[in-house]
Amino acid sequence: MTNTLFDGLFSHTDPKRQLAKLEDGRYYSYQDAVDVSGRFANTLTTMKVQPGDRVAVQIPKSIEAIMLYLACVRIGAVFLPLNTAYTPAEVSYFLNDAEPSLFICDPANRKALEETASDAGVRLETLGVWKNHEISAGTMADSGLEAPTEFETVPRQPDDLAAILYTSGTTGRSKGAMLTHDNLLSNSKALADLWRFTKEDVLLHALPIFHTHGLFVATNVTLLSGASMIFQNTFDVDKIIDALPQSTALMGVPTFYTRLLDDTRFNRDLVSHMRLFVSGSAPLLAETHVEFEARTGHRILERYGMTETNMNTSNPYEGDRIAGTVGHPLPGVSLRVCCAETGVEMPQGEIGVLEVKGPNVFPGYWRMPEKTSEEFRDDGFFITGDLGLVDGKGYVHIVGRGKDLIISGGYNIYPKEIELVLDEHESVKESAVIGVPHHDFGEGVVAAIVLAENAAADETGLKSFVESRLARFKHPKRYVELAELPRNTMGKVQKNVLREKFADSFS
């Protein structure tokens, strides 16, 4: 028997090939990955972690963190990465909900998290960023150095759990999305094939690894294709620009690309050799697409995914990458647009809730069978909650989240439509539109605006601009100017924060 995910990721690799170049000057080969993940696998086994046990981690990005993930896969445990920004109070919820047998944190945070782990009845160990042989990188690193490299990987079937990722919890209680070995492996295969990854590629990896994008897309695709990584622990413009000449591909969030475009060193000559730029985790503005192509000659490839499904769609590698769309469904993925209330499929070009089905789609939420049942149709399609449409060429357009839909005076209003108009105005850098309680209309539209550099506030002119382009019921009833929009660590605008902040706008 085989271990579906681990054996799949390492099935075509040359042990001598370089896997990663690290910021501290070290290099990791594929054999190093097998050896170090074996050390961690032996360490976890010594700590009595059994197949099916959850291993929760809140640790800084490092190559050792990747090896720990692989070790969990090898012993049949369930990897549970937590956002490094979570407070002890937030971590407490995850530990009590998931009931892991082991919790691993940053050595710098051990004292702050000891009580949290103790209250949840979870063993606490540490793993940090390796600096040198004289400074410990945590108890897991110390134990790993003493453990043997040889480890007989535990067999796991395609439907066995490989990971649990908690949703961002922007509305209500965070839910643990259970991801199987086949969910992760099948999606990596589809992406590696679609995006033409080979062993000749060098991926510039600057994404966090507590999230689907950095861990399961960037890392797994690299491993599966036998490629290499330039592994950077954080996003730093100077380091990115220094590393681009040795890279062939970059995966990022929109913030990566806007920050690069703000730097005059980022130009056509610097990236003329590059093969691929991918963006995801948050919508990319059409103007960023246009500016990026004008500056570099490359068109960013945007894709669409979720915690629960990994990646669902992608703009084509060959063919038109259309700004404002997320391309076509991946091979093996079925996508449809349905009425939220009736579940009836909508005619082409009409807006509805996106539903997906395929080997990438998770089996359900951890210990939430009722919620799982609510989110799946009888024929197996998962209701994403994202509003969108499919155009005449088969391209998927994301309009917004279902929870972001504004109903004002009986009319359905899609924030994205208003945001696109606002973002066209020369004085607006970016915008976010929300609905908040209104005594007369049920909900009133509030537009949060970030002004472009050196632009002066002109609410009268902006109102006139919007009124000339949108029906009256879509007009914002209040405009607010912000220095920046609130975002989570993956760059998504936190509209729940805006709704809370401006909840009393019309009271």
C-alpha positions in Angstrom: 0.0 0.0 0.0 1.1 3.6 -0.6 0.7 6.9 1.1 -1.4 8.7 -1.5 -0.2 12.3 -1.0 3.4 11.8 0.0 4.2 9.1 -2.6 2.3 11.1 -5.2 4.3 14.3 -4.5 7.7 12.5 -4.6 7.0 9.9 -7.3 9.0 11.6 -10.1 11.8 13.4 -8.3 15.5 13.0 -8.5 16.9 12.9 -4.9 19.9 14.9 -6.0 18.0 17.8 -7.5 17.7 21.1 -5.6 14.4 21.6 -4.0 14.9 25.0 -2.3 17.4 27.8 -1.9 16.9 29.4 1.5 17.4 33.0 2.7 20.1 31.9 5.2 22.2 30.6 2.3 21.4 26.9 2.8 20.2 24.6 0.0 17.7 21.7 0.3 17.8 18.8 -2.1 14.9 16.4 -2.6 16.9 13.9 -0.6 17.2 16.4 2.2 13.4 16.7 2.2 13.0 13.0 2.5 15.6 12.8 5.3 14.4 15.8 7.4 10.7 14.9 7.0 11.8 11.4 8.1 13.5 12.8 11.2 10.3 14.8 12.1 8.1 11.7 11.4 10.2 9.7 13.9 10.0 12.5 16.4 6.2 12.8 16.0 5.9 9.0 16.4 8.0 9.2 19.6 5.6 11.8 20.9 2.8 9.3 20.4 1.1 11.0 17.5 -1.1 8.4 15.8 -2.6 8.2 12.2 -5.7 10.4 12.2 -4.5 12.6 15.1 -4.5 16.3 14.5 -1.2 18.2 14.8 -1.9 22.0 15.2 0.9 24.4 14.3 1.3 28.1 14.7 4.8 28.6 13.6 6.8 31.1 11.5 7.5 30.2 7.8 10.6 28.1 7.3 11.7 25.1 5.3 11.5 23.1 8.5 7.8 24.0 8.8 7.4 22.5 5.3 9.2 19.4 6.4 6.9 19.1 9.5 3.9 19.2 7.1 5.4 16.4 5.1 6.2 14.4 8.2 2.5 14.7 9.3 1.5 13.4 5.9 4.0 10.5 6.2 2.8 9.3 9.6 -0.9 9.6 8.5 -1.6 12.6 10.9 -3.8 15.5 10.0 -1.9 18.8 9.6 -3.7 21.8 11.0 -1.9 25.1 10.2 -3.0 28.2 12.1 -2.6 31.9 11.1 0.5 33.3 12.9 -1.5 36.4 13.7 -4.1 34.6 15.8 -4.1 35.6 19.5 -4.1 33.0 22.3 -7.8 33.5 22.8 -8.4 32.6 19.1 -6.0 29.7 19.3 -7.9 28.4 22.2 -11.0 27.9 20.1 -9.1 25.9 17.4 -7.4 23.7 20.0 -10.7 22.9 21.8 -12.5 22.3 18.5 -10.0 20.2 16.7 -8.6 18.4 19.8 -5.1 17.8 18.4 -2.7 15.5 20.2 0.1 18.0 19.7 0.3 21.8 19.3 3.6 23.3 18.0 4.2 27.1 18.3 6.9 29.6 17.8 9.5 29.4 20.6 9.0 33.2 21.1 5.3 32.6 21.9 5.6 29.6 24.2 5.1 31.4 27.4 2.0 33.2 26.1 0.5 29.9 24.8 1.4 27.5 27.6 -1.8 28.2 29.5 -3.9 28.0 26.3 -2.4 24.6 25.5 -2.8 23.3 29.1 -6.4 24.4 29.3 -7.1 22.4 26.1 -5.2 19.4 27.3 -2.7 19.5 24.5 1.0 18.8 24.5 3.0 21.9 23.6 6.2 21.8 21.6 8.0 24.6 19.6 9.6 25.1 16.2 11.1 28.4 15.0 13.4 29.6 12.2 16.8 28.0 12.1 19.6 30.6 12.6 22.8 28.7 13.4 24.0 25.6 15.2 24.4 27.5 18.5 20.8 28.7 18.8 18.0 26.3 19.2 15.1 26.5 16.7 12.8 24.9 19.2 12.1 21.6 20.9 10.9 20.0 17.7 14.2 21.0 15.9 16.3 19.7 18.8 14.5 16.3 18.8 14.6 16.1 15.1 18.4 16.5 15.0 18.7 13.4 17.2 16.1 11.3 15.3 17.0 8.9 12.5 16.3 9.8 8.9 14.9 6.4 7.9 11.1 6.2 8.3 8.7 3.7 6.8 5.9 6.0 5.5 2.5 5.0 6.8 0.0 3.9 4.1 -3.0 6.2 3.6 -5.9 6.0 1.2 -7.1 8.7 -1.1 -10.1 9.5 1.2 -8.0 9.7 4.4 -7.7 13.2 5.9 -4.4 15.0 5.2 -5.2 18.4 6.6 -7.8 20.6 8.3 -7.9 24.3 7.4 -10.1 26.6 9.3 -12.1 29.2 7.3 -11.4 32.8 8.0 -14.5 33.2 10.2 -15.5 36.5 8.8 -19.1 35.6 9.6 -19.9 33.4 12.6 -17.9 30.5 13.9 -14.8 29.3 12.1 -15.3 26.0 10.5 -12.6 23.3 9.9 -12.5 22.3 6.3 -11.4 18.7 6.1 -9.1 18.0 3.1 -8.2 14.5 2.0 -5.0 13.1 0.4 -6.8 13.0 -3.0 -8.2 16.5 -2.6 -4.7 17.9 -2.4 -2.9 15.6 -4.8 -5.6 15.8 -7.6 -5.6 19.6 -7.4 -1.8 19.8 -7.6 -1.8 17.5 -10.6 -4.4 19.6 -12.4 -2.5 22.9 -11.7 1.0 21.6 -12.5 -0.3 20.3 -15.9 -2.4 23.4 -16.7 0.3 25.8 -15.7 3.1 23.7 -17.5 5.3 23.3 -14.5 8.4 21.1 -15.0 11.6 20.3 -13.2 13.2 23.2 -15.0 11.0 25.7 -13.1 12.2 27.8 -10.2 9.3 29.2 -8.2 9.8 32.3 -6.2 7.9 31.4 -3.0 7.1 34.3 -0.7 3.6 33.3 0.4 2.6 32.4 3.9 2.2 28.6 4.5 -0.7 28.5 6.8 -3.0 29.1 3.8 -4.0 27.0 0.8 -2.2 29.2 -1.6 1.3 29.0 -0.1 1.1 25.5 1.3 -1.0 23.4 -1.1 -0.7 25.3 -4.4 2.8 26.7 -4.4 4.6 24.0 -2.4 2.7 20.9 -3.6 2.9 22.0 -7.3 6.7 22.5 -6.9 7.2 19.0 -5.3 4.9 17.2 -7.8 6.7 18.6 -10.8 10.2 18.2 -9.4 10.9 21.9 -9.6 12.9 24.2 -7.3 11.9 27.1 -5.0 13.6 30.2 -3.9 12.1 30.1 -0.5 11.6 33.5 1.2 10.2 33.6 4.7 8.3 36.9 4.1 7.4 39.2 1.2 10.1 41.8 0.9 10.2 43.9 -2.3 14.0 44.2 -2.3 14.5 40.4 -1.8 11.9 39.7 -4.5 13.6 41.9 -7.0 17.0 40.4 -6.2 15.6 36.9 -6.7 13.5 37.4 -9.9 16.5 37.0 -12.3 17.0 33.4 -10.9 13.2 32.6 -11.0 10.8 31.4 -13.7 7.5 31.8 -11.8 6.0 33.8 -9.1 2.7 33.1 -7.2 1.3 36.0 -5.2 -1.6 37.9 -3.9 -2.6 41.3 -5.5 -0.6 43.2 -2.9 2.6 41.6 -4.2 2.0 43.0 -7.6 0.8 46.5 -6.6 3.9 46.8 -4.4 6.2 45.6 -7.2 4.6 48.1 -9.6 5.3 50.9 -7.1 9.1 50.2 -7.5 10.8 51.6 -10.6 13.3 48.7 -10.6 10.5 46.3 -11.5 10.6 46.5 -15.3 10.5 44.6 -18.5 14.2 43.8 -18.6 14.1 42.3 -15.0 11.3 39.8 -15.9 11.9 39.2 -19.6 12.9 35.6 -18.9 10.0 34.8 -16.5 7.4 32.3 -17.6 4.4 32.8 -15.3 2.9 35.2 -12.8 -0.1 33.9 -10.8 -2.4 35.8 -8.6 -5.1 34.7 -6.2 -6.6 34.8 -2.7 -8.2 38.1 -3.4 -9.6 39.9 -6.5 -7.0 41.6 -8.7 -8.1 45.0 -10.0 -8.4 45.3 -13.8 -6.2 48.4 -13.7 -3.4 46.3 -12.0 -3.7 43.8 -14.9 -3.3 46.6 -17.5 -0.5 48.4 -15.7 1.4 45.1 -15.1 1.2 44.1 -18.8 2.3 47.6 -19.9 5.3 47.5 -17.6 6.4 44.0 -18.1 4.8 42.5 -21.2 3.4 39.7 -19.1 -0.3 39.1 -18.3 -1.0 37.9 -14.8 -2.8 34.6 -14.6 -5.7 34.9 -12.1 -7.3 31.8 -10.6 -10.2 31.2 -8.1 -10.2 28.9 -5.1 -11.4 28.4 -1.6 -10.3 26.8 1.6 -12.9 24.1 1.1 -12.1 23.3 -2.5 -8.5 24.2 -3.2 -8.5 25.7 -6.8 -11.6 25.6 -8.9 -10.8 27.7 -12.0 -7.9 29.3 -13.8 -7.4 31.6 -16.7 -5.6 29.7 -19.5 -1.9 29.3 -19.8 -2.3 29.6 -23.5 -5.1 31.9 -24.6 -6.7 35.1 -23.4 -6.2 35.9 -19.7 -9.1 38.3 -19.3 -8.9 40.9 -16.6 -11.8 40.7 -14.2 -12.4 37.0 -14.8 -11.0 33.8 -13.1 -11.0 31.8 -16.3 -12.5 28.3 -16.8 -13.1 25.4 -14.5 -10.0 23.2 -14.0 -10.0 19.7 -15.7 -12.2 17.4 -13.7 -14.0 20.3 -12.0 -17.7 20.9 -12.8 -19.1 24.4 -12.1 -22.6 25.8 -12.4 -24.4 29.0 -11.5 -27.6 28.5 -9.5 -30.4 30.5 -7.9 -29.6 30.7 -4.2 -33.2 30.2 -3.1 -34.3 27.4 -5.4 -31.1 25.8 -6.5 -32.2 26.0 -10.1 -29.4 26.5 -12.6 -29.4 30.1 -14.1 -29.2 30.9 -17.8 -25.8 31.8 -19.2 -24.7 35.3 -18.3 -27.0 35.7 -15.3 -25.7 36.1 -11.8 -26.2 33.4 -9.2 -24.4 31.3 -6.6 -21.4 29.3 -7.9 -21.5 25.6 -7.2 -18.6 23.2 -7.8 -18.0 19.5 -7.8 -14.8 17.5 -8.4 -12.0 15.6 -6.7 -10.7 18.9 -5.3 -13.9 19.5 -3.2 -13.6 18.7 0.5 -15.8 16.0 2.1 -17.2 18.4 4.8 -16.6 20.5 8.0 -14.9 19.0 11.0 -17.6 17.8 13.5 -20.3 19.9 11.8 -22.5 17.4 10.0 -25.5 19.8 9.9 -23.4 22.6 8.4 -21.9 20.2 5.9 -25.3 19.0 4.8 -26.5 22.6 4.3 -23.6 23.4 2.0 -24.0 20.4 -0.4 -26.7 19.7 -2.9 -28.1 16.2 -3.2 -26.1 15.6 -6.4 -22.8 16.4 -4.6 -22.3 20.0 -5.7 -20.8 22.3 -3.1 -22.5 25.7 -2.6 -19.5 28.1 -2.5 -21.5 31.2 -1.4 -19.7 33.2 -4.1 -21.8 35.1 -6.5 -20.8 34.9 -10.2 -21.7 34.3 -13.8 -20.3 32.5 -16.8 -20.0 34.5 -20.0 -20.5 33.4 -23.6 -16.9 32.3 -23.8 -17.1 30.2 -20.7 -15.1 32.5 -18.5 -16.2 32.7 -14.9 -16.7 36.1 -13.3 -16.8 36.5 -9.5 -19.3 39.2 -8.5 -19.0 38.9 -4.8 -19.7 36.8 -1.8 -23.3 35.9 -1.1 -23.0 37.4 2.4 -22.0 40.7 0.7 -25.2 41.0 -1.3 -27.0 44.2 -0.4 -30.8 44.2 -0.5 -32.0 47.8 -0.4 -35.6 48.8 -1.0 -36.3 45.3 -2.3 -33.5 45.5 -4.9 -30.5 43.2 -5.0 -27.3 45.2 -5.3 -23.9 43.6 -6.0 -21.1 45.5 -4.4 -18.6 44.6 -7.1 -20.6 46.4 -9.7 -20.4 49.7 -7.7 -16.7 49.1 -6.8 -15.8 48.8 -10.5 -17.3 52.1 -11.2 -15.7 53.8 -8.2 -12.3 52.4 -9.1 -12.6 54.0 -12.6 -12.6 57.5 -11.1 -9.2 59.2 -11.3 -9.3 60.2 -7.6 -9.9 56.7 -6.3 -7.1 54.2 -5.6 -9.5 51.4 -4.4 -12.9 51.0 -2.9 -15.1 48.6 -0.9 -18.9 48.8 -0.9 -21.0 47.4 2.0 -24.6 47.3 3.1 -25.5 48.4 6.6 -28.9 48.7 8.4 -31.2 51.5 7.1 -34.5 52.4 8.8 -36.3 52.9 5.5 -34.6 50.7 2.9 -33.6 47.8 5.0 -30.0 48.2 4.0 -28.2 51.3 2.8 -25.1 51.4 0.6 -21.9 52.7 2.1 -18.8 53.2 -0.1 -15.4 53.2 1.6 -12.8 55.1 -0.5 -9.0 55.2 -0.5 -7.9 58.2 -2.5 -5.2 57.9 -5.2 -1.8 59.5 -4.4 -2.0 63.3 -4.4 -5.8 63.2 -5.1 -8.1 65.6 -3.3 -11.4 64.5 -1.8 -14.3 65.5 -4.1 -17.4 63.8 -2.9 -19.7 65.9 -5.1 -17.7 65.0 -8.2 -17.5 61.3 -7.2 -21.3 61.2 -6.6 -21.9 62.8 -10.0 -19.6 60.2 -11.6 -21.4 57.3 -10.1 -24.9 58.7 -10.8 -24.0 58.9 -14.5 -23.1 55.3 -14.6 -25.4 53.4 -12.3 -29.2 53.1 -11.6 -30.3 55.3 -8.7 -31.0 52.4 -6.3 -27.4 51.4 -6.5 -26.0 54.8 -5.5 -24.1 54.8 -2.2 -26.0 56.7 0.4 -22.8 57.5 2.3 -19.2 57.9 1.3 -16.3 57.5 3.8 -12.7 58.2 3.2 -10.1 55.8 4.6 -6.3 55.8 4.6 -6.5 52.1 3.7 -8.9 49.2 3.5 -8.8 46.6 6.3 -7.4 43.4 5.0 -6.6 40.0 6.4 -3.1 38.4 6.0 -3.9 37.1 2.5 -4.9 40.5 1.3 -8.7 40.1 1.3 -10.7 43.1 2.2 -12.4 42.5 5.5 -15.9 43.7 4.8 -17.1 42.4 8.1 -14.8 45.0 9.8 -16.3 47.8 7.6 -19.8 46.7 8.4 -19.1 46.8 12.1 -17.4 50.1 11.9 -20.1 51.8 9.9 -23.1 49.9 11.2 -24.7 53.1 12.7 -24.4 55.2 9.5 -28.1 55.6 9.1 -29.4 55.3 12.6 
